[in-house]
Amino acid sequence: MTLAQLPVGKEGIIETVGGKGNLRCRFLDMGLIPGTKVRVLKTAPMGDPIQIRLRGYDITIRKEEGENITLKEGSVQ
C-alpha cells in the first residue's frame, strides 16, 4: 500500500521512500523516512493534495508524490 492509498484517519508506517534525485531528498528532509508513523488527516475535495501528520507536525503533499512512499503491510490500524 502507498501513502496515497491510505484512507483518511488511518495510520501506517513508512517502509520505503522512492522517487529520484531532489524529490527523494525532499521527502527525507521533511522526515518521511522508513520506520516513521504517518496519519492521513484530510484530502482536498478532488482527492489531491493530501494532508498528513508525522512526528508531531502536518505537511501537505501531492497524491502523485504519495505514490512514491510505501507503507508496511498490516500497519494500517
All heavy atoms as a GROMACS GRO file, in nm:
protein
  587
    1MET      N    1   0.085  -0.116   0.000
    1MET     CA    2   0.000   0.000   0.000
    1MET      C    3   0.090   0.124   0.000
    1MET      O    4   0.194   0.125   0.064
    1MET     CB    5  -0.090  -0.001   0.124
    1MET     CG    6  -0.164   0.128   0.148
    1MET     SD    7  -0.266   0.128   0.296
    1MET     CE    8  -0.402   0.033   0.236
    2THR      N    9   0.046   0.227  -0.072
    2THR     CA   10   0.122   0.351  -0.074
    2THR      C   11   0.054   0.454   0.016
    2THR      O   12  -0.062   0.437   0.053
    2THR     CB   13   0.133   0.409  -0.216
    2THR    OG1   14   0.003   0.448  -0.260
    2THR    CG2   15   0.195   0.309  -0.312
    3LEU      N   16   0.125   0.559   0.045
    3LEU     CA   17   0.070   0.667   0.127
    3LEU      C   18  -0.051   0.729   0.058
    3LEU      O   19  -0.148   0.766   0.124
    3LEU     CB   20   0.178   0.772   0.153
    3LEU     CG   21   0.139   0.890   0.241
    3LEU    CD1   22   0.088   0.842   0.377
    3LEU    CD2   23   0.257   0.983   0.259
    4ALA      N   24  -0.050   0.737  -0.072
    4ALA     CA   25  -0.162   0.795  -0.146
    4ALA      C   26  -0.288   0.709  -0.134
    4ALA      O   27  -0.399   0.759  -0.149
    4ALA     CB   28  -0.125   0.813  -0.293
    5GLN      N   29  -0.275   0.581  -0.107
    5GLN     CA   30  -0.389   0.489  -0.095
    5GLN      C   31  -0.443   0.479   0.046
    5GLN      O   32  -0.550   0.424   0.067
    5GLN     CB   33  -0.347   0.349  -0.142
    5GLN     CG   34  -0.308   0.342  -0.287
    5GLN     CD   35  -0.241   0.210  -0.321
    5GLN    OE1   36  -0.175   0.149  -0.238
    5GLN    NE2   37  -0.258   0.168  -0.446
    6LEU      N   38  -0.372   0.532   0.144
    6LEU     CA   39  -0.414   0.524   0.283
    6LEU      C   40  -0.539   0.610   0.305
    6LEU      O   41  -0.539   0.728   0.271
    6LEU     CB   42  -0.300   0.571   0.374
    6LEU     CG   43  -0.313   0.544   0.523
    6LEU    CD1   44  -0.316   0.394   0.552
    6LEU    CD2   45  -0.196   0.608   0.597
    7PRO      N   46  -0.645   0.552   0.362
    7PRO     CA   47  -0.768   0.629   0.383
    7PRO      C   48  -0.753   0.737   0.491
    7PRO      O   49  -0.668   0.727   0.579
    7PRO     CB   50  -0.869   0.523   0.430
    7PRO     CG   51  -0.810   0.392   0.399
    7PRO     CD   52  -0.662   0.411   0.396
    8VAL      N   53  -0.836   0.838   0.482
    8VAL     CA   54  -0.836   0.948   0.580
    8VAL      C   55  -0.861   0.891   0.719
    8VAL      O   56  -0.948   0.806   0.739
    8VAL     CB   57  -0.944   1.052   0.545
    8VAL    CG1   58  -0.954   1.157   0.654
    8VAL    CG2   59  -0.912   1.118   0.412
    9GLY      N   60  -0.782   0.934   0.817
    9GLY     CA   61  -0.796   0.891   0.955
    9GLY      C   62  -0.717   0.767   0.991
    9GLY      O   63  -0.707   0.732   1.108
   10LYS      N   64  -0.658   0.701   0.894
   10LYS     CA   65  -0.581   0.579   0.920
   10LYS      C   66  -0.432   0.609   0.929
   10LYS      O   67  -0.384   0.711   0.881
   10LYS     CB   68  -0.605   0.475   0.809
   10LYS     CG   69  -0.748   0.432   0.796
   10LYS     CD   70  -0.793   0.355   0.917
   10LYS     CE   71  -0.935   0.307   0.899
   10LYS     NZ   72  -0.982   0.232   1.012
   11GLU      N   73  -0.360   0.517   0.994
   11GLU     CA   74  -0.216   0.532   1.012
   11GLU      C   75  -0.141   0.420   0.942
   11GLU      O   76  -0.197   0.313   0.918
   11GLU     CB   77  -0.180   0.527   1.160
   11GLU     CG   78  -0.231   0.642   1.240
   11GLU     CD   79  -0.189   0.635   1.385
   11GLU    OE1   80  -0.146   0.526   1.432
   11GLU    OE2   81  -0.198   0.738   1.453
   12GLY      N   82  -0.017   0.445   0.913
   12GLY     CA   83   0.071   0.345   0.855
   12GLY      C   84   0.214   0.377   0.893
   12GLY      O   85   0.244   0.486   0.943
   13ILE      N   86   0.302   0.282   0.871
   13ILE     CA   87   0.444   0.300   0.899
   13ILE      C   88   0.520   0.294   0.767
   13ILE      O   89   0.502   0.199   0.689
   13ILE     CB   90   0.496   0.194   0.997
   13ILE    CG1   91   0.421   0.207   1.129
   13ILE    CG2   92   0.647   0.208   1.018
   13ILE    CD1   93   0.454   0.101   1.231
   14ILE      N   94   0.601   0.395   0.742
   14ILE     CA   95   0.674   0.404   0.616
   14ILE      C   96   0.773   0.288   0.606
   14ILE      O   97   0.851   0.263   0.697
   14ILE     CB   98   0.747   0.538   0.604
   14ILE    CG1   99   0.645   0.652   0.601
   14ILE    CG2  100   0.835   0.541   0.478
   14ILE    CD1  101   0.707   0.789   0.604
   15GLU      N  102   0.768   0.219   0.493
   15GLU     CA  103   0.862   0.110   0.467
   15GLU      C  104   0.973   0.156   0.373
   15GLU      O  105   1.090   0.137   0.402
   15GLU     CB  106   0.788  -0.009   0.406
   15GLU     CG  107   0.877  -0.127   0.380
   15GLU     CD  108   0.800  -0.248   0.332
   15GLU    OE1  109   0.705  -0.231   0.254
   15GLU    OE2  110   0.836  -0.360   0.374
   16THR      N  111   0.936   0.216   0.260
   16THR     CA  112   1.037   0.265   0.166
   16THR      C  113   0.996   0.402   0.114
   16THR      O  114   0.879   0.434   0.104
   16THR     CB  115   1.056   0.171   0.045
   16THR    OG1  116   0.933   0.159  -0.024
   16THR    CG2  117   1.106   0.034   0.088
   17VAL      N  118   1.098   0.480   0.079
   17VAL     CA  119   1.077   0.612   0.020
   17VAL      C  120   1.139   0.608  -0.119
   17VAL      O  121   1.259   0.591  -0.133
   17VAL     CB  122   1.142   0.723   0.105
   17VAL    CG1  123   1.123   0.858   0.040
   17VAL    CG2  124   1.085   0.722   0.246
   18GLY      N  125   1.054   0.622  -0.220
   18GLY     CA  126   1.101   0.619  -0.359
   18GLY      C  127   1.125   0.758  -0.411
   18GLY      O  128   1.144   0.854  -0.336
   19GLY      N  129   1.118   0.770  -0.540
   19GLY     CA  130   1.146   0.898  -0.605
   19GLY      C  131   1.292   0.905  -0.643
   19GLY      O  132   1.373   0.822  -0.601
   20LYS      N  133   1.323   1.004  -0.723
   20LYS     CA  134   1.461   1.017  -0.770
   20LYS      C  135   1.514   1.156  -0.739
   20LYS      O  136   1.440   1.253  -0.739
   20LYS     CB  137   1.469   0.992  -0.920
   20LYS     CG  138   1.434   0.851  -0.959
   20LYS     CD  139   1.448   0.830  -1.107
   20LYS     CE  140   1.410   0.688  -1.143
   20LYS     NZ  141   1.418   0.662  -1.285
   21GLY      N  142   1.642   1.164  -0.716
   21GLY     CA  143   1.710   1.292  -0.701
   21GLY      C  144   1.652   1.382  -0.595
   21GLY      O  145   1.638   1.343  -0.478
   22ASN      N  146   1.615   1.504  -0.637
   22ASN     CA  147   1.568   1.605  -0.543
   22ASN      C  148   1.439   1.567  -0.472
   22ASN      O  149   1.419   1.604  -0.357
   22ASN     CB  150   1.549   1.739  -0.615
   22ASN     CG  151   1.681   1.801  -0.655
   22ASN    OD1  152   1.784   1.772  -0.596
   22ASN    ND2  153   1.677   1.885  -0.756
   23LEU      N  154   1.350   1.494  -0.541
   23LEU     CA  155   1.224   1.454  -0.480
   23LEU      C  156   1.249   1.364  -0.359
   23LEU      O  157   1.195   1.387  -0.251
   23LEU     CB  158   1.135   1.382  -0.580
   23LEU     CG  159   1.002   1.331  -0.525
   23LEU    CD1  160   0.915   1.446  -0.476
   23LEU    CD2  161   0.928   1.252  -0.633
   24ARG      N  162   1.333   1.264  -0.374
   24ARG     CA  163   1.364   1.173  -0.263
   24ARG      C  164   1.433   1.248  -0.149
   24ARG      O  165   1.399   1.228  -0.032
   24ARG     CB  166   1.450   1.057  -0.310
   24ARG     CG  167   1.470   0.953  -0.202
   24ARG     CD  168   1.536   0.827  -0.259
   24ARG     NE  169   1.531   0.720  -0.163
   24ARG     CZ  170   1.614   0.708  -0.058
   24ARG    NH1  171   1.707   0.799  -0.036
   24ARG    NH2  172   1.603   0.606   0.024
   25CYS      N  173   1.526   1.334  -0.181
   25CYS     CA  174   1.594   1.414  -0.078
   25CYS      C  175   1.495   1.503  -0.003
   25CYS      O  176   1.505   1.518   0.119
   25CYS     CB  177   1.704   1.499  -0.140
   25CYS     SG  178   1.846   1.404  -0.194
   26ARG      N  179   1.400   1.560  -0.075
   26ARG     CA  180   1.300   1.645  -0.011
   26ARG      C  181   1.214   1.565   0.085
   26ARG      O  182   1.185   1.609   0.196
   26ARG     CB  183   1.212   1.713  -0.116
   26ARG     CG  184   1.123   1.820  -0.058
   26ARG     CD  185   1.049   1.891  -0.166
   26ARG     NE  186   0.953   1.802  -0.227
   26ARG     CZ  187   0.825   1.830  -0.246
   26ARG    NH1  188   0.779   1.948  -0.213
   26ARG    NH2  189   0.744   1.743  -0.299
   27PHE      N  190   1.173   1.444   0.044
   27PHE     CA  191   1.096   1.357   0.134
   27PHE      C  192   1.174   1.330   0.262
   27PHE      O  193   1.121   1.340   0.372
   27PHE     CB  194   1.066   1.222   0.068
   27PHE     CG  195   0.961   1.224  -0.037
   27PHE    CD1  196   0.962   1.130  -0.138
   27PHE    CD2  197   0.858   1.317  -0.037
   27PHE    CE1  198   0.864   1.128  -0.235
   27PHE    CE2  199   0.760   1.316  -0.134
   27PHE     CZ  200   0.763   1.222  -0.234
   28LEU      N  201   1.299   1.293   0.249
   28LEU     CA  202   1.381   1.260   0.365
   28LEU      C  203   1.402   1.383   0.453
   28LEU      O  204   1.395   1.373   0.576
   28LEU     CB  205   1.515   1.202   0.320
   28LEU     CG  206   1.505   1.069   0.243
   28LEU    CD1  207   1.642   1.028   0.189
   28LEU    CD2  208   1.445   0.959   0.327
   29ASP      N  209   1.421   1.499   0.393
   29ASP     CA  210   1.438   1.623   0.470
   29ASP      C  211   1.312   1.658   0.549
   29ASP      O  212   1.319   1.716   0.658
   29ASP     CB  213   1.472   1.741   0.379
   29ASP     CG  214   1.614   1.733   0.324
   29ASP    OD1  215   1.695   1.655   0.379
   29ASP    OD2  216   1.643   1.805   0.226
   30MET      N  217   1.194   1.622   0.495
   30MET     CA  218   1.067   1.650   0.563
   30MET      C  219   1.038   1.549   0.674
   30MET      O  220   0.939   1.562   0.744
   30MET     CB  221   0.952   1.651   0.463
   30MET     CG  222   0.954   1.769   0.369
   30MET     SD  223   0.803   1.784   0.270
   30MET     CE  224   0.802   1.633   0.177
   31GLY      N  225   1.122   1.447   0.689
   31GLY     CA  226   1.102   1.348   0.794
   31GLY      C  227   1.031   1.223   0.748
   31GLY      O  228   0.998   1.138   0.830
   32LEU      N  229   1.009   1.209   0.619
   32LEU     CA  230   0.946   1.089   0.565
   32LEU      C  231   1.054   0.983   0.545
   32LEU      O  232   1.104   0.961   0.435
   32LEU     CB  233   0.876   1.121   0.432
   32LEU     CG  234   0.755   1.212   0.444
   32LEU    CD1  235   0.722   1.277   0.310
   32LEU    CD2  236   0.636   1.134   0.495
   33ILE      N  237   1.089   0.917   0.654
   33ILE     CA  238   1.193   0.816   0.650
   33ILE      C  239   1.136   0.682   0.696
   33ILE      O  240   1.037   0.678   0.768
   33ILE     CB  241   1.315   0.856   0.735
   33ILE    CG1  242   1.276   0.881   0.880
   33ILE    CG2  243   1.383   0.980   0.679
   33ILE    CD1  244   1.392   0.906   0.972
   34PRO      N  245   1.195   0.571   0.652
   34PRO     CA  246   1.144   0.440   0.693
   34PRO      C  247   1.136   0.427   0.845
   34PRO      O  248   1.222   0.474   0.919
   34PRO     CB  249   1.248   0.343   0.634
   34PRO     CG  250   1.301   0.416   0.514
   34PRO     CD  251   1.304   0.561   0.556
   35GLY      N  252   1.025   0.366   0.890
   35GLY     CA  253   1.001   0.346   1.032
   35GLY      C  254   0.916   0.455   1.096
   35GLY      O  255   0.878   0.443   1.212
   36THR      N  256   0.886   0.561   1.022
   36THR     CA  257   0.807   0.672   1.076
   36THR      C  258   0.658   0.644   1.060
   36THR      O  259   0.613   0.602   0.955
   36THR     CB  260   0.842   0.803   1.001
   36THR    OG1  261   0.981   0.827   1.015
   36THR    CG2  262   0.764   0.921   1.057
   37LYS      N  263   0.583   0.671   1.168
   37LYS     CA  264   0.438   0.654   1.164
   37LYS      C  265   0.374   0.778   1.102
   37LYS      O  266   0.410   0.890   1.139
   37LYS     CB  267   0.383   0.630   1.304
   37LYS     CG  268   0.233   0.605   1.306
   37LYS     CD  269   0.184   0.554   1.440
   37LYS     CE  270   0.206   0.654   1.550
   37LYS     NZ  271   0.138   0.616   1.675
   38VAL      N  272   0.282   0.758   1.007
   38VAL     CA  273   0.212   0.870   0.943
   38VAL      C  274   0.062   0.846   0.950
   38VAL      O  275   0.016   0.732   0.953
   38VAL     CB  276   0.254   0.889   0.796
   38VAL    CG1  277   0.399   0.928   0.784
   38VAL    CG2  278   0.226   0.767   0.713
   39ARG      N  279  -0.012   0.956   0.956
   39ARG     CA  280  -0.160   0.951   0.956
   39ARG      C  281  -0.211   1.048   0.851
   39ARG      O  282  -0.165   1.161   0.844
   39ARG     CB  283  -0.215   0.990   1.092
   39ARG     CG  284  -0.367   0.999   1.095
   39ARG     CD  285  -0.418   1.057   1.225
   39ARG     NE  286  -0.396   0.966   1.335
   39ARG     CZ  287  -0.488   0.880   1.381
   39ARG    NH1  288  -0.606   0.875   1.326
   39ARG    NH2  289  -0.461   0.801   1.481
   40VAL      N  290  -0.308   1.002   0.771
   40VAL     CA  291  -0.371   1.091   0.674
   40VAL      C  292  -0.480   1.168   0.747
   40VAL      O  293  -0.572   1.109   0.803
   40VAL     CB  294  -0.429   1.012   0.554
   40VAL    CG1  295  -0.505   1.105   0.462
   40VAL    CG2  296  -0.319   0.940   0.479
   41LEU      N  297  -0.468   1.301   0.747
   41LEU     CA  298  -0.565   1.386   0.817
   41LEU      C  299  -0.683   1.423   0.729
   41LEU      O  300  -0.798   1.416   0.772
   41LEU     CB  301  -0.497   1.514   0.866
   41LEU     CG  302  -0.385   1.496   0.967
   41LEU    CD1  303  -0.324   1.630   1.002
   41LEU    CD2  304  -0.434   1.424   1.091
   42LYS      N  305  -0.656   1.466   0.605
   42LYS     CA  306  -0.764   1.500   0.515
   42LYS      C  307  -0.712   1.511   0.373
   42LYS      O  308  -0.592   1.516   0.350
   42LYS     CB  309  -0.831   1.631   0.556
   42LYS     CG  310  -0.741   1.751   0.568
   42LYS     CD  311  -0.817   1.870   0.623
   42LYS     CE  312  -0.723   1.983   0.659
   42LYS     NZ  313  -0.794   2.097   0.715
   43THR      N  314  -0.807   1.512   0.280
   43THR     CA  315  -0.774   1.530   0.140
   43THR      C  316  -0.857   1.646   0.086
   43THR      O  317  -0.962   1.679   0.139
   43THR     CB  318  -0.804   1.404   0.056
   43THR    OG1  319  -0.944   1.377   0.064
   43THR    CG2  320  -0.726   1.284   0.106
   44ALA      N  321  -0.809   1.705  -0.021
   44ALA     CA  322  -0.884   1.811  -0.088
   44ALA      C  323  -1.008   1.749  -0.152
   44ALA      O  324  -1.014   1.628  -0.172
   44ALA     CB  325  -0.796   1.878  -0.192
   45PRO      N  326  -1.108   1.830  -0.185
   45PRO     CA  327  -1.233   1.778  -0.243
   45PRO      C  328  -1.214   1.686  -0.364
   45PRO      O  329  -1.285   1.587  -0.377
   45PRO     CB  330  -1.310   1.904  -0.281
   45PRO     CG  331  -1.262   2.006  -0.184
   45PRO     CD  332  -1.117   1.975  -0.162
   46MET      N  333  -1.118   1.714  -0.448
   46MET     CA  334  -1.094   1.628  -0.565
   46MET      C  335  -0.991   1.518  -0.535
   46MET      O  336  -0.948   1.447  -0.625
   46MET     CB  337  -1.048   1.712  -0.684
   46MET     CG  338  -1.150   1.816  -0.729
   46MET     SD  339  -1.304   1.743  -0.784
   46MET     CE  340  -1.254   1.682  -0.943
   47GLY      N  341  -0.950   1.504  -0.408
   47GLY     CA  342  -0.858   1.398  -0.369
   47GLY      C  343  -0.711   1.433  -0.375
   47GLY      O  344  -0.626   1.350  -0.342
   48ASP      N  345  -0.678   1.552  -0.417
   48ASP     CA  346  -0.538   1.591  -0.430
   48ASP      C  347  -0.524   1.738  -0.398
   48ASP      O  348  -0.598   1.819  -0.456
   48ASP     CB  349  -0.492   1.564  -0.573
   48ASP     CG  350  -0.341   1.574  -0.590
   48ASP    OD1  351  -0.269   1.552  -0.492
   48ASP    OD2  352  -0.296   1.603  -0.702
   49PRO      N  353  -0.441   1.781  -0.306
   49PRO     CA  354  -0.338   1.709  -0.231
   49PRO      C  355  -0.394   1.641  -0.106
   49PRO      O  356  -0.513   1.651  -0.077
   49PRO     CB  357  -0.241   1.820  -0.193
   49PRO     CG  358  -0.326   1.941  -0.177
   49PRO     CD  359  -0.436   1.926  -0.279
   50ILE      N  360  -0.304   1.574  -0.033
   50ILE     CA  361  -0.340   1.509   0.092
   50ILE      C  362  -0.259   1.571   0.206
   50ILE      O  363  -0.144   1.608   0.188
   50ILE     CB  364  -0.320   1.356   0.087
   50ILE    CG1  365  -0.175   1.319   0.053
   50ILE    CG2  366  -0.414   1.293  -0.013
   50ILE    CD1  367  -0.148   1.170   0.055
   51GLN      N  368  -0.322   1.584   0.322
   51GLN     CA  369  -0.254   1.638   0.440
   51GLN      C  370  -0.224   1.522   0.533
   51GLN      O  371  -0.313   1.443   0.565
   51GLN     CB  372  -0.341   1.741   0.511
   51GLN     CG  373  -0.272   1.804   0.629
   51GLN     CD  374  -0.357   1.911   0.697
   51GLN    OE1  375  -0.471   1.933   0.660
   51GLN    NE2  376  -0.300   1.976   0.795
   52ILE      N  377  -0.098   1.513   0.576
   52ILE     CA  378  -0.056   1.404   0.664
   52ILE      C  379   0.009   1.461   0.789
   52ILE      O  380   0.057   1.573   0.790
   52ILE     CB  381   0.041   1.306   0.593
   52ILE    CG1  382   0.168   1.378   0.546
   52ILE    CG2  383  -0.028   1.238   0.476
   52ILE    CD1  384   0.273   1.285   0.490
   53ARG      N  385   0.008   1.380   0.896
   53ARG     CA  386   0.074   1.416   1.021
   53ARG      C  387   0.182   1.312   1.049
   53ARG      O  388   0.158   1.192   1.044
   53ARG     CB  389  -0.024   1.421   1.135
   53ARG     CG  390   0.044   1.447   1.271
   53ARG     CD  391  -0.051   1.480   1.379
   53ARG     NE  392  -0.105   1.613   1.351
   53ARG     CZ  393  -0.222   1.656   1.396
   53ARG    NH1  394  -0.297   1.577   1.469
   53ARG    NH2  395  -0.263   1.777   1.368
   54LEU      N  396   0.301   1.363   1.081
   54LEU     CA  397   0.410   1.276   1.121
   54LEU      C  398   0.501   1.354   1.215
   54LEU      O  399   0.514   1.476   1.203
   54LEU     CB  400   0.491   1.226   1.000
   54LEU     CG  401   0.572   1.327   0.923
   54LEU    CD1  402   0.695   1.260   0.866
   54LEU    CD2  403   0.490   1.386   0.812
   55ARG      N  404   0.553   1.285   1.313
   55ARG     CA  405   0.648   1.344   1.408
   55ARG      C  406   0.597   1.473   1.472
   55ARG      O  407   0.673   1.566   1.498
   55ARG     CB  408   0.782   1.368   1.341
   55ARG     CG  409   0.844   1.242   1.285
   55ARG     CD  410   0.974   1.272   1.214
   55ARG     NE  411   1.031   1.150   1.162
   55ARG     CZ  412   1.128   1.082   1.222
   55ARG    NH1  413   1.179   1.124   1.335
   55ARG    NH2  414   1.175   0.971   1.168
   56GLY      N  415   0.465   1.484   1.491
   56GLY     CA  416   0.408   1.598   1.560
   56GLY      C  417   0.380   1.721   1.475
   56GLY      O  418   0.346   1.826   1.527
   57TYR      N  419   0.395   1.712   1.344
   57TYR     CA  420   0.362   1.825   1.258
   57TYR      C  421   0.287   1.778   1.134
   57TYR      O  422   0.288   1.659   1.101
   57TYR     CB  423   0.486   1.907   1.221
   57TYR     CG  424   0.589   1.835   1.136
   57TYR    CD1  425   0.586   1.846   0.998
   57TYR    CD2  426   0.689   1.759   1.195
   57TYR    CE1  427   0.680   1.781   0.920
   57TYR    CE2  428   0.784   1.694   1.118
   57TYR     CZ  429   0.778   1.705   0.980
   57TYR     OH  430   0.871   1.641   0.903
   58ASP      N  431   0.221   1.870   1.067
   58ASP     CA  432   0.140   1.839   0.949
   58ASP      C  433   0.210   1.891   0.824
   58ASP      O  434   0.266   2.000   0.825
   58ASP     CB  435   0.003   1.906   0.957
   58ASP     CG  436  -0.075   1.864   1.080
   58ASP    OD1  437  -0.037   1.764   1.144
   58ASP    OD2  438  -0.176   1.929   1.111
   59ILE      N  439   0.202   1.810   0.717
   59ILE     CA  440   0.251   1.855   0.587
   59ILE      C  441   0.148   1.815   0.482
   59ILE      O  442   0.066   1.727   0.504
   59ILE     CB  443   0.390   1.796   0.551
   59ILE    CG1  444   0.388   1.644   0.545
   59ILE    CG2  445   0.496   1.844   0.647
   59ILE    CD1  446   0.517   1.584   0.491
   60THR      N  447   0.154   1.883   0.371
   60THR     CA  448   0.065   1.854   0.260
   60THR      C  449   0.150   1.816   0.139
   60THR      O  450   0.247   1.886   0.107
   60THR     CB  451  -0.021   1.977   0.226
   60THR    OG1  452  -0.094   2.014   0.343
   60THR    CG2  453  -0.119   1.947   0.114
   61ILE      N  454   0.115   1.703   0.077
   61ILE     CA  455   0.187   1.658  -0.041
   61ILE      C  456   0.087   1.623  -0.150
   61ILE      O  457  -0.030   1.597  -0.123
   61ILE     CB  458   0.278   1.536  -0.011
   61ILE    CG1  459   0.197   1.415   0.033
   61ILE    CG2  460   0.386   1.572   0.090
   61ILE    CD1  461   0.278   1.287   0.042
   62ARG      N  462   0.135   1.622  -0.272
   62ARG     CA  463   0.051   1.581  -0.383
   62ARG      C  464   0.031   1.430  -0.379
   62ARG      O  465   0.120   1.356  -0.336
   62ARG     CB  466   0.114   1.621  -0.516
   62ARG     CG  467   0.105   1.770  -0.542
   62ARG     CD  468   0.163   1.805  -0.674
   62ARG     NE  469   0.307   1.818  -0.654
   62ARG     CZ  470   0.396   1.825  -0.752
   62ARG    NH1  471   0.359   1.816  -0.876
   62ARG    NH2  472   0.523   1.838  -0.725
   63LYS      N  473  -0.085   1.386  -0.423
   63LYS     CA  474  -0.115   1.244  -0.425
   63LYS      C  475  -0.012   1.168  -0.509
   63LYS      O  476   0.030   1.058  -0.474
   63LYS     CB  477  -0.257   1.222  -0.477
   63LYS     CG  478  -0.314   1.089  -0.445
   63LYS     CD  479  -0.462   1.085  -0.474
   63LYS     CE  480  -0.521   0.960  -0.414
   63LYS     NZ  481  -0.666   0.959  -0.424
   64GLU      N  482   0.029   1.229  -0.619
   64GLU     CA  483   0.130   1.169  -0.706
   64GLU      C  484   0.259   1.143  -0.630
   64GLU      O  485   0.324   1.040  -0.650
   64GLU     CB  486   0.155   1.263  -0.824
   64GLU     CG  487   0.261   1.218  -0.920
   64GLU     CD  488   0.288   1.320  -1.028
   64GLU    OE1  489   0.196   1.396  -1.066
   64GLU    OE2  490   0.403   1.326  -1.075
   65GLU      N  491   0.297   1.234  -0.542
   65GLU     CA  492   0.418   1.216  -0.461
   65GLU      C  493   0.398   1.105  -0.359
   65GLU      O  494   0.490   1.031  -0.327
   65GLU     CB  495   0.455   1.346  -0.391
   65GLU     CG  496   0.496   1.457  -0.484
   65GLU     CD  497   0.511   1.590  -0.414
   65GLU    OE1  498   0.457   1.608  -0.303
   65GLU    OE2  499   0.577   1.678  -0.473
   66GLY      N  500   0.276   1.094  -0.304
   66GLY     CA  501   0.246   0.989  -0.208
   66GLY      C  502   0.257   0.849  -0.265
   66GLY      O  503   0.276   0.753  -0.192
   67GLU      N  504   0.247   0.837  -0.397
   67GLU     CA  505   0.262   0.707  -0.463
   67GLU      C  506   0.405   0.654  -0.451
   67GLU      O  507   0.429   0.535  -0.467
   67GLU     CB  508   0.223   0.716  -0.611
   67GLU     CG  509   0.076   0.741  -0.636
   67GLU     CD  510  -0.013   0.623  -0.602
   67GLU    OE1  511   0.037   0.508  -0.597
   67GLU    OE2  512  -0.133   0.646  -0.579
   68ASN      N  513   0.500   0.741  -0.422
   68ASN     CA  514   0.641   0.701  -0.409
   68ASN      C  515   0.676   0.650  -0.270
   68ASN      O  516   0.788   0.608  -0.247
   68ASN     CB  517   0.733   0.819  -0.442
   68ASN     CG  518   0.726   0.857  -0.588
   68ASN    OD1  519   0.746   0.773  -0.674
   68ASN    ND2  520   0.698   0.982  -0.615
   69ILE      N  521   0.581   0.656  -0.177
   69ILE     CA  522   0.607   0.616  -0.039
   69ILE      C  523   0.524   0.493  -0.008
   69ILE      O  524   0.401   0.499  -0.008
   69ILE     CB  525   0.573   0.732   0.058
   69ILE    CG1  526   0.659   0.853   0.023
   69ILE    CG2  527   0.593   0.688   0.203
   69ILE    CD1  528   0.615   0.981   0.088
   70THR      N  529   0.591   0.381   0.020
   70THR     CA  530   0.518   0.259   0.052
   70THR      C  531   0.512   0.239   0.202
   70THR      O  532   0.605   0.277   0.275
   70THR     CB  533   0.581   0.135  -0.016
   70THR    OG1  534   0.716   0.122   0.026
   70THR    CG2  535   0.575   0.145  -0.167
   71LEU      N  536   0.404   0.177   0.246
   71LEU     CA  537   0.382   0.151   0.388
   71LEU      C  538   0.393   0.002   0.414
   71LEU      O  539   0.365  -0.079   0.326
   71LEU     CB  540   0.244   0.202   0.430
   71LEU     CG  541   0.216   0.349   0.399
   71LEU    CD1  542   0.073   0.383   0.436
   71LEU    CD2  543   0.313   0.439   0.473
   72LYS      N  544   0.430  -0.034   0.536
   72LYS     CA  545   0.443  -0.175   0.573
   72LYS      C  546   0.309  -0.243   0.570
   72LYS      O  547   0.208  -0.184   0.609
   72LYS     CB  548   0.503  -0.188   0.713
   72LYS     CG  549   0.648  -0.153   0.720
   72LYS     CD  550   0.703  -0.178   0.858
   72LYS     CE  551   0.848  -0.137   0.863
   72LYS     NZ  552   0.905  -0.154   0.996
   73GLU      N  553   0.308  -0.364   0.525
   73GLU     CA  554   0.186  -0.446   0.524
   73GLU      C  555   0.136  -0.464   0.666
   73GLU      O  556   0.215  -0.488   0.758
   73GLU     CB  557   0.213  -0.584   0.463
   73GLU     CG  558   0.224  -0.581   0.313
   73GLU     CD  559   0.093  -0.546   0.245
   73GLU    OE1  560  -0.012  -0.595   0.287
   73GLU    OE2  561   0.099  -0.468   0.149
   74GLY      N  562   0.007  -0.451   0.686
   74GLY     CA  563  -0.053  -0.472   0.816
   74GLY      C  564  -0.033  -0.358   0.913
   74GLY      O  565  -0.067  -0.368   1.029
   75SER      N  566   0.024  -0.246   0.865
   75SER     CA  567   0.048  -0.134   0.956
   75SER      C  568  -0.072  -0.043   0.970
   75SER      O  569  -0.075   0.042   1.056
   75SER     CB  570   0.168  -0.053   0.907
   75SER     OG  571   0.143   0.002   0.780
   76VAL      N  572  -0.173  -0.061   0.885
   76VAL     CA  573  -0.291   0.024   0.892
   76VAL      C  574  -0.377  -0.018   1.008
   76VAL      O  575  -0.407  -0.135   1.027
   76VAL     CB  576  -0.373   0.016   0.760
   76VAL    CG1  577  -0.496   0.102   0.769
   76VAL    CG2  578  -0.286   0.054   0.642
   77GLN      N  579  -0.416   0.079   1.092
   77GLN     CA  580  -0.495   0.048   1.212
   77GLN      C  581  -0.634   0.101   1.196
   77GLN      O  582  -0.659   0.200   1.140
   77GLN     CB  583  -0.429   0.111   1.333
   77GLN     CG  584  -0.290   0.057   1.356
   77GLN     CD  585  -0.221   0.126   1.471
   77GLN    OE1  586  -0.277   0.213   1.538
   77GLN    NE2  587  -0.100   0.087   1.496
   0.00000   0.00000   0.00000
